[in-house]
Amino acid sequence: MPFDWSYFVSLFSMADFWKACVTVIALSTLAWLLGMLLGLLVASAKLSPSPLLRLPASAYIWFFRSIPLLVLVVFVYNLPQLFPASGPLLSQPFYSGLLALVVTETAYMAEIHRGGLISVLKGQREAGRALGIHTMGLQRLIVIPQAFRISLPTLINEYITVVKLTSLVSVISLTELLTVGQRLYAQNFLVMETLAAVAAYYVLIVTVFGWLLQWLERSLDLSRRTPRTLSEAAVAELRGAQPPATPADKPAPGRGAAPALQLRNLHKRYDDHPVLKGIDLSIGAGEVISIIGPSGSGKTSLIRTINGLEGIDQGEIVLFGQSYINAGNRLNTAQVRCGIRRIGMVFQSFNLFPHRTLLGNLTLAPRYHGQPRALSERRALALLDKVGLLAHAHKYPQQLSGGQQQRVAIARAMALDPQIMLFDEPTSALDPELVGEVLKVIRDLANEGMTLVIVTHEMDFALSISDRVIFMENGVIAFDGPPQAIRTHADARRVRRFIGLDEDGALALNLRARASGR
């Protein structure tokens, strides 16, 4: 029997088919959106450290990914037999099909979202915590926007799958594309022509909405965005409109003031491995402290305890004369959160937020903590100008060099007007020619009287900028004194060997020590 082309073409002017298209679009779009939102909640629950959330979420995903959708559609449609109160809603095929699709898609979407969430680097969360952003704020402002971009291609593919799955709802007589086609070929027996038209309608829907979603994906792709460098005239105009980078009502603390930071008998272990073994350290306001030592000596662990990224097993941290962190205390108390905002942190690997411009990176935390948008933007622009990057305010981090990114990280840490700045190997991820521009910014902060604690392998810099040098080894402080004492003090012999000083006190380039920190 020849293919009836005239009949096939006539099906594209049939009102019933176009109405069915609207039904398919509405059903698939609602199921996709609701499944995507609920799937995010289930994925977050599955990643939770609490078994009360993790185990039910895992069971939900396992169960509903195991049940065929056709079985679930029929079951939901007949659910009013068990729960008569659901009859007015579930007796309608559209809502029964929607519920079955949402329940199924939530399970699949949860795994898609979970893949996106675990792909966001740990350093992104740590950077947010260092800015005093709480768990929900971290998810909303930092983690989910990045995870969504990672998951979007798979989510788009899932939408196409949902469009095709709507054909299964024909089993409960929903007037969608396949149902209309079945009614037609049951009357005229032109099965091939009718099903070919049904397939063409599905292809049309998938093509149009697939293109729209791919446009969304391209618009969110930061690598496609053209770097925006401000003109010299625009930079000059912004520079003239900005206040000084250091607020007039909050001068930098002067040297000789009360201790900014006191560490008392700090102990820290990872499982059975102790990394800090009774650290006692007092840092005065305005002091510049460099912490040096071989890899694995506990330097990074020490400064991570200071801003609450790691807990302590024993001891106490006192901030400006007030108890800040105690052994066994939770790190999300109001007291700790308040203290964290007084301490800026600059990470070895920058940890800038890639989905935000430089301006957005600097304004995120101040706006989260309630600062008006206009004020936070003025302050951010002034800080970018201070680190020499005002012209790049509207660029994204990946459009900058490593040295520029680290300078932005310093400016971001300064955006909350901290009284203490922590630096964790700020130059170790940089090429040698980029190190100088970052060290200059740190030196400028020291000259302004900012309290600095710097973990570094840049020995020349540490000796030239520091009021005191702390040498750590095997989890304890082996030396604490001014740089000049290293050349003469009897207890500093191990330090001299580490940094490459000969017996006459002349500084030699210790390439091996530098390489160990990179």
JORABEL-V796013 format. One record per pair of residues at least 4 apart in sequence whose ideal C-beta (glycine too) atoms are under 6 Angstrom apart, sorted by the first residue. I is the first residue (numbers start at 1). J is the second residue. If there is no record, write none. Layout:
I;J
I;J
This chain:
4;190
4;193
7;190
7;193
8;193
8;197
11;197
16;180
17;180
20;175
20;176
20;177
20;180
21;201
23;27
23;176
24;28
24;166
24;176
24;177
25;29
27;98
27;166
28;162
28;163
28;166
30;34
30;98
31;35
31;98
31;101
31;102
31;105
31;162
32;159
32;162
34;102
35;39
35;102
35;105
35;106
35;109
36;109
38;106
39;106
39;109
39;110
39;113
40;113
42;57
42;110
43;110
43;113
43;114
45;53
45;57
46;54
46;57
46;58
48;53
48;54
51;55
61;65
61;107
61;110
64;103
64;104
64;107
65;107
67;71
67;72
69;104
69;165
69;168
70;168
72;100
73;97
73;100
73;168
73;169
76;96
76;99
76;100
77;96
77;172
79;83
79;86
79;90
80;84
80;86
80;87
80;90
86;90
87;91
89;95
90;96
93;97
93;172
93;173
93;174
94;174
96;172
97;169
97;174
101;105
105;109
112;151
112;154
113;151
116;147
116;150
116;151
117;147
119;150
120;124
120;143
120;146
120;147
123;349
123;351
124;142
125;138
126;309
127;351
128;133
128;138
128;142
130;307
130;345
131;365
132;337
132;340
132;341
133;137
133;138
133;368
137;141
137;368
138;142
138;143
139;143
139;144
142;353
143;147
144;148
145;355
146;355
149;220
151;155
152;217
156;213
160;206
163;205
163;206
166;176
167;178
169;174
170;178
170;179
175;179
177;198
177;201
178;198
181;194
181;198
184;194
185;190
185;191
185;194
190;194
203;207
206;210
222;396
227;395
227;399
228;394
229;391
230;234
230;235
230;391
235;390
235;391
238;381
239;385
242;378
242;381
242;382
243;382
245;382
245;383
245;386
250;417
252;448
252;449
252;450
253;257
253;285
253;286
254;286
255;286
257;285
258;321
259;282
259;284
260;283
260;285
260;320
260;420
260;451
261;283
262;282
262;318
263;279
263;281
263;317
264;315
264;316
265;278
265;315
266;276
266;279
266;312
266;315
267;276
267;313
267;314
267;315
268;275
268;276
268;301
268;312
268;313
269;274
269;313
274;475
275;298
275;301
275;475
276;298
276;301
276;475
277;475
277;476
283;287
283;289
285;451
286;449
286;451
287;451
287;467
288;446
288;452
288;465
288;466
288;467
289;453
289;468
290;454
290;456
290;462
290;466
290;469
291;299
291;455
291;470
292;462
292;471
293;297
293;299
293;471
293;472
293;473
295;516
297;472
297;473
298;302
298;472
298;475
299;455
299;472
300;424
303;422
303;424
303;453
303;455
304;309
304;310
305;310
305;312
307;340
307;343
307;345
307;422
308;331
308;336
308;340
311;331
312;327
313;327
314;327
315;327
316;326
317;324
317;325
318;323
319;324
319;339
324;339
331;336
341;416
342;418
342;419
343;418
343;420
344;413
344;418
344;421
345;413
345;422
346;409
346;410
346;413
346;423
346;426
347;351
347;424
348;424
348;425
348;428
348;429
349;429
350;405
350;406
350;409
352;361
352;397
352;405
352;409
353;361
354;397
354;398
356;360
356;361
357;394
357;396
358;392
358;393
358;395
358;408
359;380
359;393
361;412
362;380
362;411
362;412
362;415
363;367
363;376
363;377
363;380
365;416
366;371
366;376
366;415
367;371
367;376
371;375
371;376
383;411
383;414
384;389
384;390
384;393
384;411
385;390
387;407
387;411
387;441
395;399
397;405
400;404
400;405
402;430
402;434
403;430
403;434
403;437
403;438
406;426
406;438
407;441
410;441
420;451
421;450
421;452
422;453
423;454
424;455
425;455
426;438
427;435
427;438
427;458
428;517
428;518
430;434
430;435
439;461
443;465
445;450
446;452
446;465
456;462
457;514
457;517
459;499
461;465
462;466
463;483
466;483
468;482
469;483
470;477
470;480
471;478
471;479
471;495
472;477
473;478
479;492
479;495
481;485
485;489
486;492
486;495
487;505
492;496
496;501
498;513
499;510
500;508
500;510
501;505
501;507
502;506
